Amino acid sequence: MDLDTKTQIENLINTNPIMVFMKGNKLMPQCGFSNNVVQILNSLGIHFETFDVLSDMNVREGIKEFSDWPTIPQVYVKGEFLGGSDILIEMYNSGELKEKLEIALAS
């Protein structure tokens, strides 16, 4: 990954408390996994920002290298990689996600 792409990713993660790298955006997800993440965060009433990886191939590939995670979507909370769709579903179902987000956003 080139330095410009890394800097762009870091800026997005560091300037948005909850950042989702996904296919499409929160108003129009372009895949089922991205839609799952949007629906979960919306159901919790959480404000989040998205970046459409379909709009930038460098970010699409770079985010996988950045997080060392092979799939999209990817969710970051306060600069920390949380996971993708499956992890968010598990955390949501257990109640852990709501708790983690409330703590992160309160600090």
Phi, psi and omega in degrees: 000137180281164185297322179298318179294317179299316179297318179299314179298312180301318180296317179297317182291319186280340182259355180234118182305321174233117184237129180241121172267118189211172173270116186092203178222179186295339177273335181212076176300144183252009173206158183298322181293318177295320178298321178304313182296315180299314181297319179296310182295321177296320182294334178272355180070029184267133174280131179213159177248155179232156171231127180277105182292343177290343181272350184208104183297327179296316178290322180303315179277324183295323182294329178294319178289318182303315183267348187058042181228127191279350187238164177236139017278163175228133183246131177242136178236118181051043176084355183255132177291123181264315180150195180247202186302309183299317181294317179296321178299313179299314182294323179295312182296329181274348183090352183294324184296312180302314180298314182297317181292320179297317179295314182296319183282340179280337183269000000 
